[in-house]
């Protein structure tokens, strides 16, 4: 039985194309993932199918109604409550590769796509008395609704499911070392992946690094880790402090990249002066 994913939204048509194409679409066709998309307005009781109202305390925008959402989630989840609720929101906990790996191990996920100023806060409070419920953010920015964020998370989760990727080793070599088993992370765990290359060997007078043509797998693996360390130090210095079990070569590469581990153990930028 594959992972079941329910999505509650006021725009069910938003998901028609994305869930049917590429790796996710093929996984759904094989039965590795089961998608069910629900129109929130089905649970609205007035003639206009209203799902929002003005906020208590004043302020701009509208808030999504708790009675509509409560009825919707109760029916979608069912009496057993064997699911994890995921509510995309810019005020949630950061969604990371580790989060994706945990979600990939769940039997069922229910995504609640908010709009406007968000869903009445009592809904998540109530749902947490019945099942695990996460408020999750995909980044420090604001979207028009939770649909885009849900698609981002589905892509990250779906590719970690067994059989979805053509090469099961690919996830472990991605940025952040996306292994579906958190106890066995890939070589890029916590790192940004370095540059990749393909044919032709020379393009506009730019050559592929010689080590990648050597056939020396150990040297290639070391080069790739070196490049990942350098890129992470340059682009996401905040990640460095969380790295564990760095060997002597790792520390040398980071020092050459201008990152001082001794002065910045918590991962904050610390560029060495000349």
Buried (B, 14 or more C-beta within 10 A) or exposed (E): EBBBBBBBBBBBEBBEEBBEEEBBBBBBEEEBBBBEBBBBBEBBEEEEBEBBBEBEEEEEEBBBBBBBBBBBBBEBBEEEEEBBBBBBBBEBEEBBBBBBBBBBEBEBBBBBBBBBBBBBEEBBEBBEEBBEBBBBBBEEEEBEBBBBBBBBBBBBBBBBBEEBBEEEEEBBBBBBBBBBEEEEBBBBBBBBBBEEEEEEEEEEEEEBEEBBEEEEEEEBEBBBBBBBBBBBBEEBBEBBBEBEEBEEEBBEBBBEBBBBBEEBEEBEEBEEEE
